[in-house]
């Protein structure tokens, strides 16, 4: 009992500040409480300057990708980093940038990589502050360093990327769930061409059902083709695309991958 009392009394005699100083992350978080007034969009932009300067001096696309993928600073995410501009980690909260700084790029070359896109935009004096993702010919969210820069690109309407004319449109925010659902639907879809005029929706569904497959969307038959036939699984769609053709009422119908309008 005496030993326990001694330990309790020794704990009580130690200043609380000593415990706070013992952990750097806790200290940073505690000090960050005094920085709330200065923390915001302006602070995020100023802390991005070292990364922007690095991007401006890089000519090799591979090096550009490595620089753009610098790990995020965990202290900055918590609220404040005492190293400021000298920090070697990335000070960026992508969600803190307004939608007015973001644009949608459509019609990109299918072979282009994010690093090449960043490099070509930089050569056209556009500074991108995020790592854009590319989905089969389009990039839904390219975040520029300012609203004025985004407006300038939107006013142009079209820009040249790797010899291709790329459409510039306003950014439309969508949830990850919606994007994933759309990508899943597109991956399960095919294009059918060379349909006989006598083929109806019911006949087409019945023929596909004979192959052990199922159509899950409402079909729109146009002059000899159907732009989008969505099947029950990606595997079913890939199987038909690999075959290249399908027999419908004695006619050989062409099967091709589905390409969405946004591409």
DOKOLKOL-895059 format. One record per atom (N, C-alpha, C): residue in one letter; atom name; x, y, z negated. Coordinates in pm, whole numbers, plus 50000, padded with zeros to 5 digits. Each point is the difference from the previous one (the first is absolute). Example, Ala and Ser with C-alpha at 12.3 -4.5 7.8 and 13.67 -1.06 7.14 Angstrom:
2
REC  residuo  atomo      u      v      w
REC        a      N  51319  49431  49220
REC        a     CA  49911  50119  50000
REC        a      C  50090  50120  50000
REC        s      N  49965  50105  50072
REC        s     CA  50082  50119  49994
REC        s      C  49923  50109  49927
//
This chain:
263
REC  residuo  atomo      u      v      w
REC        x      N  50084  49880  50000
REC        x     CA  49916  50120  50000
REC        x      C  50087  50125  50000
REC        x      N  50112  49994  49925
REC        x     CA  50087  50117  49993
REC        x      C  50064  50026  50136
REC        x      N  50040  49891  50070
REC        x     CA  50062  50017  50131
REC        x      C  49902  50062  50098
REC        x      N  49874  49954  49994
REC        x     CA  49898  50054  50089
REC        x      C  49978  50147  49974
REC        x      N  50001  50038  49874
REC        x     CA  49980  50140  49963
REC        x      C  50114  50085  50052
REC        x      N  50122  49946  49990
REC        x     CA  50116  50076  50047
REC        x      C  49991  50024  50150
REC        x      N  49957  49894  50075
REC        x     CA  49989  50016  50147
REC        x      C  49892  50101  50035
REC        x      N  49888  49996  49928
REC        x     CA  49892  50094  50028
REC        x      C  50044  50143  49973
REC        x      N  50075  50017  49889
REC        x     CA  50043  50136  49965
REC        x      C  50102  50052  50099
REC        x      N  50085  49906  50053
REC        x     CA  50101  50044  50095
REC        x      C  49935  50044  50129
REC        x      N  49892  49931  50041
REC        x     CA  49928  50040  50121
REC        x      C  49936  50136  49982
REC        x      N  49946  50023  49882
REC        x     CA  49932  50126  49976
REC        x      C  50095  50117  49996
REC        x      N  50128  49975  49967
REC        x     CA  50097  50109  49991
REC        x      C  50058  50038  50135
REC        x      N  49977  49918  50103
REC        x     CA  50057  50030  50132
REC        x      C  49910  50097  50074
REC        x      N  50053  50112  50054
REC        x     CA  49916  50098  50071
REC        x      C  49937  49937  50123
REC        x      N  49878  50042  50031
REC        x     CA  49929  49949  50117
REC        x      C  50073  50035  50128
REC        x      N  50071  50110  49999
REC        x     CA  50070  50043  50122
REC        x      C  50103  49899  50045
REC        x      N  50059  49928  49901
REC        x     CA  50102  49903  50036
REC        x      C  49940  49888  50085
REC        x      N  49877  49962  49969
REC        x     CA  49935  49895  50078
REC        x      C  49968  50051  50139
REC        x      N  49961  50124  50014
REC        x     CA  49969  50058  50131
REC        x      C  50124  50008  50085
REC        x      N  50115  50037  49939
REC        x     CA  50123  50015  50076
REC        x      C  50057  49865  50041
REC        x      N  49958  49893  49935
REC        x     CA  50060  49871  50028
REC        x      C  49958  49944  50135
REC        x      N  49890  50043  50060
REC        x     CA  49954  49949  50130
REC        x      C  49995  50110  50101
REC        x      N  50077  49990  50108
REC        x     CA  50003  50104  50102
REC        x      C  49866  50019  50067
REC        x      N  49930  49891  50041
REC        x     CA  49870  50018  50064
REC        x      C  49901  50074  49912
REC        x      N  50001  49965  49865
REC        x     CA  49910  50069  49909
REC        x      C  50034  50147  49989
REC        x      N  50132  50030  50001
REC        x     CA  50042  50140  49991
REC        x      C  49954  50077  50123
REC        x      N  50017  49936  50117
REC        x     CA  49959  50065  50123
REC        x      C  49850  50025  50000
REC        x      N  49923  49903  49949
REC        x     CA  49856  50013  49999
REC        x      C  49957  50109  49903
REC        x      N  50073  50005  49883
REC        x     CA  49969  50103  49900
REC        x      C  50032  50138  50054
REC        x      N  50114  50015  50066
REC        x     CA  50039  50129  50055
REC        x      C  49909  50038  50115
REC        x      N  49947  49896  50070
REC        x     CA  49911  50029  50111
REC        x      C  49874  50070  49955
REC        x      N  49962  49982  49872
REC        x     CA  49881  50067  49950
REC        x      C  50014  50151  50003
REC        x      N  50123  50051  49992
REC        x     CA  50021  50144  50004
REC        x      C  50005  50053  50141
REC        x      N  49997  49907  50099
REC        x     CA  50014  50042  50139
REC        x      C  49868  49995  50075
REC        x      N  49890  49975  49930
REC        x     CA  49872  49981  50069
REC        x      C  49962  50120  50085
REC        x      N  50031  50121  49950
REC        x     CA  49961  50119  50074
REC        x      C  50074  50011  50132
REC        x      N  50123  49950  50005
REC        x     CA  50079  50013  50122
REC        x      C  49991  49880  50091
REC        x      N  49930  49896  49955
REC        x     CA  49993  49877  50079
REC        x      C  49879  50006  50090
REC        x      N  50021  49983  50129
REC        x     CA  49889  50006  50095
REC        x      C  50055  49986  50139
REC        x      N  49920  50045  50097
REC        x     CA  50038  49982  50139
REC        x      C  50130  50074  50034
REC        x      N  50014  50122  49946
REC        x     CA  50121  50077  50027
REC        x      C  50123  49932  49946
REC        x      N  49986  49941  49878
REC        x     CA  50113  49932  49940
REC        x      C  50037  49876  50079
REC        x      N  49898  49928  50053
REC        x     CA  50027  49881  50080
REC        x      C  50075  50037  50126
REC        x      N  49958  50111  50064
REC        x     CA  50066  50041  50123
REC        x      C  50145  50040  49974
REC        x      N  50024  50075  49890
REC        x     CA  50137  50043  49973
REC        x      C  50090  49882  49968
REC        x      N  49945  49898  49935
REC        x     CA  50081  49884  49966
REC        x      C  50025  49912  50121
REC        x      N  49928  50023  50110
REC        x     CA  50022  49923  50122
REC        x      C  50112  50058  50085
REC        x      N  50050  50119  49968
REC        x     CA  50099  50066  50085
REC        x      C  50125  49915  50025
REC        x      N  50058  49936  49897
REC        x     CA  50119  49917  50028
REC        x      C  49972  49890  50101
REC        x      N  49881  49934  49991
REC        x     CA  49966  49894  50095
REC        x      C  49983  50057  50139
REC        x      N  49936  50118  50013
REC        x     CA  49980  50062  50130
REC        x      C  50134  50036  50063
REC        x      N  50094  50051  49919
REC        x     CA  50131  50035  50053
REC        x      C  50074  49876  50050
REC        x      N  49986  49887  49929
REC        x     CA  50062  49876  50046
REC        x      C  49941  49956  50133
REC        x      N  49866  50010  50013
REC        x     CA  49933  49958  50123
REC        x      C  50044  50084  50118
REC        x      N  50024  50129  49978
REC        x     CA  50039  50090  50108
REC        x      C  50139  49968  50053
REC        x      N  50084  49940  49917
REC        x     CA  50139  49974  50039
REC        x      C  50023  49857  50049
REC        x      N  49894  49921  50014
REC        x     CA  50014  49860  50040
REC        x      C  49966  49985  50148
REC        x      N  50085  49929  50074
REC        x     CA  49979  49979  50143
REC        x      C  49966  49853  50032
REC        x      N  50043  49909  49917
REC        x     CA  49975  49858  50022
REC        x      C  49865  49961  49943
REC        x      N  49907  49943  50083
REC        x     CA  49867  49963  49951
REC        x      C  50004  49904  49882
REC        x      N  50097  49906  49999
REC        x     CA  50007  49904  49891
REC        x      C  50034  50070  49869
REC        x      N  50092  50097  50008
REC        x     CA  50034  50075  49879
REC        x      C  49882  50083  49954
REC        x      N  49920  50047  50096
REC        x     CA  49884  50081  49966
REC        x      C  49900  49918  49919
REC        x      N  49982  49874  50042
REC        x     CA  49908  49913  49928
REC        x      C  50048  49975  49858
REC        x      N  50131  49976  49985
REC        x     CA  50056  49975  49867
REC        x      C  49980  50121  49910
REC        x      N  50021  50121  50056
REC        x     CA  49985  50121  49921
REC        x      C  49855  50022  49962
REC        x      N  49909  49974  50096
REC        x     CA  49859  50024  49976
REC        x      C  49943  49902  49897
REC        x      N  50067  49885  49981
REC        x     CA  49951  49899  49909
REC        x      C  50070  50005  49866
REC        x      N  50054  50117  49960
REC        x     CA  50064  50014  49870
REC        x      C  49896  49972  49892
REC        x      N  50041  49929  49897
REC        x     CA  49908  49965  49893
REC        x      C  49946  50124  49931
REC        x      N  49876  49992  49954
REC        x     CA  49937  50113  49932
REC        x      C  50057  50012  49858
REC        x      N  50014  50122  49955
REC        x     CA  50052  50027  49866
REC        x      C  49889  49972  49897
REC        x      N  50026  49908  49908
REC        x     CA  49897  49962  49903
REC        x      C  49973  50112  49900
REC        x      N  50101  50082  49970
REC        x     CA  49980  50111  49908
REC        x      C  49912  50107  50063
REC        x      N  50021  50024  50131
REC        x     CA  49920  50101  50070
REC        x      C  49854  49956  50007
REC        x      N  49978  49869  50020
REC        x     CA  49863  49949  50006
REC        x      C  49930  50019  49866
REC        x      N  50078  49985  49889
REC        x     CA  49941  50019  49868
REC        x      C  49965  50146  49972
REC        x      N  50067  50091  50069
REC        x     CA  49965  50141  49978
REC        x      C  50114  50097  50015
REC        x      N  50126  49958  49976
REC        x     CA  50111  50096  50009
REC        x      C  50133  49925  50004
REC        x      N  50093  50047  50083
REC        x     CA  50135  49943  50007
REC        x      C  50099  50110  49964
REC        x      N  50081  49978  49900
REC        x     CA  50092  50103  49954
REC        x      C  50114  50026  50098
REC        x      N  50025  49906  50094
REC        x     CA  50108  50021  50097
REC        x      C  49958  50092  50114
REC        x      N  49871  50016  50019
REC        x     CA  49952  50094  50101
REC        x      C  50049  49967  50140
REC        x      N  50049  50102  50072
REC        x     CA  50047  49981  50138
REC        x      C  50122  49909  50009
REC        x      N  50072  49982  49888
REC        x     CA  50120  49916  50002
REC        x      C  49968  49852  49991
REC        x      N  49874  49964  49978
REC        x     CA  49962  49860  49986
REC        x      C  50019  49927  50132
REC        x      N  50056  49879  49994
REC        x     CA  50026  49923  50121
REC        x      C  49879  49919  50045
REC        x      N  49892  50001  49922
REC        x     CA  49879  49929  50037
REC        x      C  49899  50097  50061
REC        x      N  49897  49944  50060
REC        x     CA  49905  50081  50075
REC        x      C  49895  50063  49907
REC        x      N  49985  50132  50011
REC        x     CA  49900  50073  49923
REC        x      C  49883  50031  50093
REC        x      N  49905  49909  50008
REC        x     CA  49886  50022  50088
REC        x      C  49879  49923  49949
REC        x      N  49887  50067  49999
REC        x     CA  49873  49936  49972
REC        x      C  49915  50027  50122
REC        x      N  49991  49900  50088
REC        x     CA  49937  50020  50130
REC        x      C  49857  50050  49986
REC        x      N  49930  49952  49899
REC        x     CA  49862  50041  49982
REC        x      C  49985  50146  49962
REC        x      N  50110  50065  49955
REC        x     CA  49991  50139  49959
REC        x      C  49995  50095  50119
REC        x      N  50033  49952  50119
REC        x     CA  49995  50085  50118
REC        x      C  49858  50009  50051
REC        x      N  49953  50120  50035
REC        x     CA  49863  50013  50051
REC        x      C  49984  49937  50138
REC        x      N  49876  49966  50034
REC        x     CA  49973  49937  50129
REC        x      C  50031  50094  50116
REC        x      N  50006  50130  49973
REC        x     CA  50030  50097  50107
REC        x      C  50144  49990  50049
REC        x      N  50085  49928  49925
REC        x     CA  50138  49980  50043
REC        x      C  50017  49871  50080
REC        x      N  49892  49924  50017
REC        x     CA  50009  49867  50061
REC        x      C  49933  50000  50137
REC        x      N  50053  49920  50091
REC        x     CA  49943  49985  50134
REC        x      C  49992  49852  50037
REC        x      N  49917  49971  50099
REC        x     CA  49987  49866  50056
REC        x      C  50066  49999  50136
REC        x      N  50085  49902  50027
REC        x     CA  50067  49988  50130
REC        x      C  49950  49874  50070
REC        x      N  49944  50015  50120
REC        x     CA  49949  49887  50076
REC        x      C  50068  49990  50136
REC        x      N  50014  49878  50049
REC        x     CA  50065  49979  50129
REC        x      C  50150  49986  49991
REC        x      N  50050  49959  49884
REC        x     CA  50144  49981  49982
REC        x      C  50047  49876  50077
REC        x      N  50125  50000  50046
REC        x     CA  50054  49879  50063
REC        x      C  49993  49882  49903
REC        x      N  49959  49884  50047
REC        x     CA  49983  49884  49911
REC        x      C  50133  49953  49941
REC        x      N  50111  50032  50065
REC        x     CA  50130  49954  49952
REC        x      C  50066  50097  49902
REC        x      N  49938  50115  49977
REC        x     CA  50065  50101  49916
REC        x      C  49996  49959  49853
REC        x      N  50105  50037  49927
REC        x     CA  50009  49972  49857
REC        x      C  49981  50130  49923
REC        x      N  49966  49991  49870
REC        x     CA  49987  50122  49919
REC        x      C  50126  50086  50003
REC        x      N  50118  49935  50000
REC        x     CA  50125  50076  50003
REC        x      C  50015  50079  50129
REC        x      N  49964  49939  50113
REC        x     CA  50010  50070  50128
REC        x      C  49900  50114  50008
REC        x      N  49879  49978  49944
REC        x     CA  49899  50105  49998
REC        x      C  50048  50119  49918
REC        x      N  50057  49974  49883
REC        x     CA  50053  50108  49916
REC        x      C  50108  50078  50073
REC        x      N  50089  49927  50069
REC        x     CA  50111  50064  50069
REC        x      C  49950  50088  50114
REC        x      N  49905  49952  50079
REC        x     CA  49952  50078  50113
REC        x      C  49922  50123  49954
REC        x      N  49925  49988  49892
REC        x     CA  49929  50116  49947
REC        x      C  50098  50103  49944
REC        x      N  50106  49951  49937
REC        x     CA  50101  50091  49947
REC        x      C  50069  50076  50114
REC        x      N  50025  49930  50112
REC        x     CA  50063  50065  50115
REC        x      C  49910  50108  50060
REC        x      N  49869  49990  49975
REC        x     CA  49905  50102  50046
REC        x      C  49971  50102  49890
REC        x      N  50087  50002  49898
REC        x     CA  49992  50096  49889
REC        x      C  49878  49978  49911
REC        x      N  49954  49876  49989
REC        x     CA  49893  49966  49907
REC        x      C  50061  49920  49885
REC        x      N  49973  50044  49877
REC        x     CA  50053  49932  49883
REC        x      C  49891  49916  49935
REC        x      N  50018  49867  50000
REC        x     CA  49904  49908  49941
REC        x      C  50046  49965  49858
REC        x      N  49908  50009  49903
REC        x     CA  50037  49979  49859
REC        x      C  49948  49868  49946
REC        x      N  49945  49915  50085
REC        x     CA  49960  49866  49956
REC        x      C  50058  49895  50094
REC        x      N  49981  49875  49967
REC        x     CA  50046  49891  50087
REC        x      C  49877  49950  50076
REC        x      N  49975  50050  50122
REC        x     CA  49876  49963  50071
REC        x      C  49996  49853  50037
REC        x      N  49879  49945  49997
REC        x     CA  49980  49861  50042
REC        x      C  49942  50000  50141
REC        x      N  50039  49900  50079
REC        x     CA  49956  49991  50139
REC        x      C  49924  49870  50018
REC        x      N  49878  50009  50054
REC        x     CA  49916  49884  50023
REC        x      C  49966  49993  50149
REC        x      N  50071  49916  50075
REC        x     CA  49966  49974  50139
REC        x      C  49971  50122  50084
REC        x      N  50090  50098  49999
REC        x     CA  49984  50115  50088
REC        x      C  49948  50126  49935
REC        x      N  49974  49998  49870
REC        x     CA  49957  50124  49934
REC        x      C  50052  50006  49857
REC        x      N  50013  50122  49951
REC        x     CA  50042  50023  49863
REC        x      C  49893  50086  49933
REC        x      N  49923  49945  49906
REC        x     CA  49885  50073  49945
REC        x      C  50035  50116  49909
REC        x      N  50123  50001  49943
REC        x     CA  50033  50106  49905
REC        x      C  50147  50040  50011
REC        x      N  50024  50114  50066
REC        x     CA  50133  50057  50010
REC        x      C  49995  50132  49924
REC        x      N  50070  50006  49887
REC        x     CA  49994  50117  49912
REC        x      C  50118  50093  50030
REC        x      N  49969  50123  50040
REC        x     CA  50102  50099  50032
REC        x      C  50031  50084  49878
REC        x      N  50106  50080  50009
REC        x     CA  50048  50073  49883
REC        x      C  49912  50118  49961
REC        x      N  49911  50045  50090
REC        x     CA  49913  50113  49969
REC        x      C  49873  49993  50084
REC        x      N  49898  50073  49955
REC        x     CA  49874  50008  50075
REC        x      C  50022  50071  50133
REC        x      N  50086  50102  49999
REC        x     CA  50028  50074  50124
REC        x      C  50063  49910  50106
REC        x      N  50087  49909  49956
REC        x     CA  50065  49909  50092
REC        x      C  49899  49902  50059
REC        x      N  49906  49953  49916
REC        x     CA  49897  49909  50048
REC        x      C  49906  50071  50098
REC        x      N  49964  50125  49971
REC        x     CA  49913  50077  50088
REC        x      C  50067  50025  50135
REC        x      N  50129  50024  49998
REC        x     CA  50075  50022  50124
REC        x      C  49994  49875  50089
REC        x      N  50016  49882  49939
REC        x     CA  49995  49876  50077
REC        x      C  49858  49974  50051
REC        x      N  49899  50031  49917
REC        x     CA  49861  49980  50042
REC        x      C  49962  50093  50115
REC        x      N  50052  50122  49998
REC        x     CA  49972  50095  50108
REC        x      C  50060  49953  50132
REC        x      N  50114  49931  49991
REC        x     CA  50059  49944  50122
REC        x      C  49911  49892  50059
REC        x      N  49936  49923  49915
REC        x     CA  49909  49896  50045
REC        x      C  50069  49873  50044
REC        x      N  50112  50013  50071
REC        x     CA  50075  49885  50049
REC        x      C  50149  50029  49987
REC        x      N  50077  49897  49964
REC        x     CA  50145  50011  49993
REC        x      C  50061  49879  50072
REC        x      N  50124  50013  50041
REC        x     CA  50070  49891  50068
REC        x      C  50085  49921  49901
REC        x      N  49979  49869  49994
REC        x     CA  50077  49911  49915
REC        x      C  50050  49884  50086
REC        x      N  50131  49989  50016
REC        x     CA  50062  49893  50081
REC        x      C  49940  49991  50139
REC        x      N  49976  50117  50060
REC        x     CA  49948  50004  50136
REC        x      C  49850  49979  50012
REC        x      N  49931  49981  49889
REC        x     CA  49854  49980  50002
REC        x      C  49928  50123  49946
REC        x      N  49885  50030  50058
REC        x     CA  49917  50111  49952
REC        x      C  49918  49952  49881
REC        x      N  50020  50062  49885
REC        x     CA  49936  49957  49875
REC        x      C  49895  50102  49959
REC        x      N  49881  49952  49967
REC        x     CA  49892  50088  49954
REC        x      C  50022  50038  49854
REC        x      N  49976  50127  49970
REC        x     CA  50009  50049  49862
REC        x      C  49859  50039  49956
REC        x      N  49952  49935  49894
REC        x     CA  49865  50027  49952
REC        x      C  50003  50030  49850
REC        x      N  49894  50063  49950
REC        x     CA  49994  50025  49855
REC        x      C  49999  49871  49922
REC        x      N  50061  50002  49885
REC        x     CA  50005  49882  49914
REC        x      C  49864  49979  49934
REC        x      N  49954  49875  50000
REC        x     CA  49875  49965  49934
REC        x      C  50031  49901  49890
REC        x      N  49972  50041  49877
REC        x     CA  50030  49914  49886
REC        x      C  49905  49881  49998
REC        x      N  50053  49885  49971
REC        x     CA  49919  49879  49986
REC        x      C  50060  49915  49890
REC        x      N  49917  49924  49935
REC        x     CA  50049  49918  49891
REC        x      C  50075  49880  50055
REC        x      N  50087  49944  49918
REC        x     CA  50078  49883  50040
REC        x      C  49906  49883  50033
REC        x      N  49889  49990  49926
REC        x     CA  49906  49892  50024
REC        x      C  49940  50011  50140
REC        x      N  49966  50121  50041
REC        x     CA  49942  50020  50133
REC        x      C  50102  49969  50110
REC        x      N  50125  50044  49979
REC        x     CA  50104  49974  50100
REC        x      C  50026  49850  50014
REC        x      N  50008  49932  49885
REC        x     CA  50025  49856  50004
REC        x      C  49885  49926  50068
REC        x      N  49877  50045  49975
REC        x     CA  49884  49936  50062
REC        x      C  50004  50017  50151
REC        x      N  50036  50121  50046
REC        x     CA  50005  50026  50143
REC        x      C  50110  49920  50068
REC        x      N  50116  49993  49935
REC        x     CA  50111  49923  50056
REC        x      C  49967  49852  50008
REC        x      N  49928  49950  49897
REC        x     CA  49960  49859  49999
REC        x      C  49902  49972  50114
REC        x      N  49904  50091  50020
REC        x     CA  49902  49982  50108
REC        x      C  50068  50001  50136
REC        x      N  50093  50093  50019
REC        x     CA  50070  50008  50129
REC        x      C  50084  49876  50027
REC        x      N  50059  49944  49896
REC        x     CA  50084  49881  50019
REC        x      C  49918  49878  50036
REC        x      N  49869  50002  49971
REC        x     CA  49912  49887  50030
REC        x      C  49923  50020  50131
REC        x      N  50033  50107  50073
REC        x     CA  49922  50036  50118
REC        x      C  50078  49973  50129
REC        x      N  49924  49977  50109
REC        x     CA  50058  49976  50133
REC        x      C  49922  50077  50104
REC        x      N  50057  50011  50120
REC        x     CA  49936  50063  50116
REC        x      C  49970  49892  50103
REC        x      N  49879  49998  50055
REC        x     CA  49962  49903  50102
REC        x      C  49974  50073  50131
REC        x      N  50063  49955  50107
REC        x     CA  49982  50062  50132
REC        x      C  49966  49897  50106
REC        x      N  49933  50046  50105
REC        x     CA  49962  49910  50109
REC        x      C  49877  49918  49970
REC        x      N  49906  50057  49921
REC        x     CA  49877  49928  49965
REC        x      C  49901  50001  50116
REC        x      N  49935  49887  50029
REC        x     CA  49894  49998  50101
REC        x      C  49882  50086  49954
REC        x      N  49928  50058  50091
REC        x     CA  49887  50086  49965
REC        x      C  49887  49922  49934
REC        x      N  49997  49869  50018
REC        x     CA  49894  49918  49943
REC        x      C  50020  49967  49852
REC        x      N  50119  50028  49947
REC        x     CA  50030  49965  49861
REC        x      C  49932  50098  49905
REC        x      N  49929  49946  49902
REC        x     CA  49935  50080  49897
REC        x      C  50074  49984  49868
REC        x      N  49963  50081  49902
REC        x     CA  50063  49992  49868
REC        x      C  49976  49863  49937
REC        x      N  49877  49950  50012
REC        x     CA  49968  49870  49941
REC        x      C  50082  49888  50064
REC        x      N  50014  50004  50133
REC        x     CA  50078  49899  50071
REC        x      C  50146  50005  49957
REC        x      N  50055  50121  49990
REC        x     CA  50141  50014  49963
REC        x      C  50025  49946  49859
REC        x      N  49913  50033  49906
REC        x     CA  50017  49951  49863
REC        x      C  49991  49848  49995
REC        x      N  49909  49945  50081
REC        x     CA  49984  49854  50001
REC        x      C  50123  49932  50056
REC        x      N  50060  50058  50104
REC        x     CA  50120  49942  50061
REC        x      C  50118  50006  49904
REC        x      N  50012  50111  49929
REC        x     CA  50111  50014  49904
REC        x      C  49978  49907  49881
REC        x      N  49873  49978  49963
REC        x     CA  49970  49909  49890
REC        x      C  50040  49858  50033
REC        x      N  49989  49962  50128
REC        x     CA  50040  49866  50043
REC        x      C  50149  49975  49978
REC        x      N  50079  50109  49995
REC        x     CA  50144  49990  49976
REC        x      C  50033  49995  49851
REC        x      N  49896  50000  49916
REC        x     CA  50022  49997  49856
REC        x      C  50030  50137  49944
REC        x      N  49960  50105  50071
REC        x     CA  50025  50137  49957
REC        x      C  49869  50076  49983
REC        x      N  50008  50116  49935
REC        x     CA  49879  50076  49972
REC        x      C  50021  50149  50026
REC        x      N  49904  50062  50069
REC        x     CA  50002  50145  50025
REC        x      C  49932  50070  49882
REC        x      N  50065  50103  49944
REC        x     CA  49948  50065  49879
REC        x      C  49955  50144  50022
REC        x      N  50015  50054  50123
REC        x     CA  49958  50138  50023
REC        x      C  49889  50006  50104
REC        x      N  49944  50118  50016
REC        x     CA  49895  50021  50100
REC        x      C  50068  50029  50134
REC        x      N  49974  49916  50099
REC        x     CA  50070  50010  50127
REC        x      C  49935  50103  50093
REC        x      N  50085  50068  50075
REC        x     CA  49955  50098  50098
REC        x      C  50056  49959  50136
REC        x      N  49914  49944  50085
REC        x     CA  50043  49955  50131
REC        x      C  49992  50115  50099
REC        x      N  50113  50031  50065
REC        x     CA  50004  50105  50101
REC        x      C  50013  49934  50138
REC        x      N  50040  50076  50100
REC        x     CA  50007  49949  50137
REC        x      C  50112  49898  50015
REC        x      N  49970  49875  49962
REC        x     CA  50097  49893  50018
REC        x      C  50100  49982  49889
REC        x      N  49983  50069  49889
REC        x     CA  50095  49983  49889
REC        x      C  49934  50035  49868
REC        x      N  50063  49952  49892
REC        x     CA  49959  50035  49863
REC        x      C  50123  50057  49930
REC        x      N  49998  50127  49961
REC        x     CA  50120  50062  49943
REC        x      C  50044  49942  49866
REC        x      N  49904  49948  49920
REC        x     CA  50038  49951  49867
REC        x      C  49912  49883  49957
REC        x      N  50066  49886  49981
REC        x     CA  49934  49881  49946
REC        x      C  50074  49963  49873
REC        x      N  49936  50016  49885
REC        x     CA  50064  49971  49871
REC        x      C  49964  49859  49955
REC        x      N  50102  49922  49970
REC        x     CA  49980  49861  49959
REC        x      C  50013  49986  49848
REC        x      N  49977  49879  49953
REC        x     CA  49998  49978  49855
REC        x      C  50138  50007  49936
REC        x      N  50106  49979  50077
REC        x     CA  50135  50001  49942
REC        x      C  50101  50047  50103
REC        x      N  50113  50047  49952
REC        x     CA  50110  50042  50087
REC        x      C  50054  49882  50079
REC        x      N  50000  49882  49939
REC        x     CA  50050  49880  50066
REC        x      C  49916  49967  50125
REC        x      N  49868  50014  49990
REC        x     CA  49913  49974  50114
REC        x      C  50030  50097  50114
REC        x      N  50018  50129  49965
REC        x     CA  50029  50100  50103
REC        x      C  50134  49972  50067
REC        x      N  50101  49966  49922
REC        x     CA  50132  49972  50055
REC        x      C  49998  49878  50090
REC        x      N  49921  49899  49964
REC        x     CA  49991  49879  50080
REC        x      C  49943  50029  50138
REC        x      N  49895  50083  50006
REC        x     CA  49941  50034  50129
REC        x      C  50094  50087  50084
REC        x      N  50070  50092  49934
REC        x     CA  50095  50087  50072
REC        x      C  50114  49917  50057
REC        x      N  50048  49902  49924
REC        x     CA  50109  49914  50048
REC        x      C  49956  49916  50120
REC        x      N  49873  49957  49999
REC        x     CA  49949  49924  50115
REC        x      C  49989  50089  50124
REC        x      N  49968  50126  49979
REC        x     CA  49994  50094  50113
REC        x      C  49867  50005  50071
REC        x      N  49928  49889  50003
REC        x     CA  49869  49994  50067
REC        x      C  49904  49914  49919
REC        x      N  49870  50017  50031
REC        x     CA  49897  49919  49937
REC        x      C  49893  49971  50105
REC        x      N  49947  49878  49997
REC        x     CA  49899  49960  50098
REC        x      C  49861  50037  49949
REC        x      N  49932  50092  50073
REC        x     CA  49865  50043  49963
REC        x      C  49907  49973  50119
REC        x      N  49912  49901  49985
REC        x     CA  49904  49965  50105
REC        x      C  50068  49973  50133
REC        x      N  50111  49931  49996
REC        x     CA  50071  49964  50121
REC        x      C  50090  50108  50055
REC        x      N  50002  50116  49938
REC        x     CA  50086  50110  50045
REC        x      C  50121  50012  49908
REC        x      N  50115  50031  50058
REC        x     CA  50123  50018  49923
REC        x      C  50008  50146  49954
REC        x      N  49986  50020  49869
REC        x     CA  49998  50135  49942
REC        x      C  50136  50030  49938
REC        x      N  50053  50117  50027
REC        x     CA  50131  50041  49947
REC        x      C  49988  50042  49854
REC        x      N  50098  49957  49920
REC        x     CA  50004  50036  49857
REC        x      C  50128  50079  49974
REC        x      N  49983  50118  49943
REC        x     CA  50116  50085  49968
REC        x      C  49988  50053  49857
REC        x      N  50109  50042  49939
REC        x     CA  49993  50057  49865
REC        x      C  49914  50128  50000
REC        x      N  49931  50022  49893
REC        x     CA  49919  50122  49986
REC        x      C  50089  50117  49963
REC        x      N  49980  50113  50067
REC        x     CA  50074  50123  49970
REC        x      C  49898  50109  49965
REC        x      N  50008  50052  49878
REC        x     CA  49903  50100  49956
REC        x      C  50020  50133  50073
REC        x      N  49896  50081  50002
REC        x     CA  50005  50130  50067
REC        x      C  50102  50092  49936
REC        x      N  50019  49986  49870
REC        x     CA  50096  50087  49929
REC        x      C  50141  49976  50045
REC        x      N  50028  49884  50063
REC        x     CA  50135  49970  50049
REC        x      C  50028  50070  50131
//
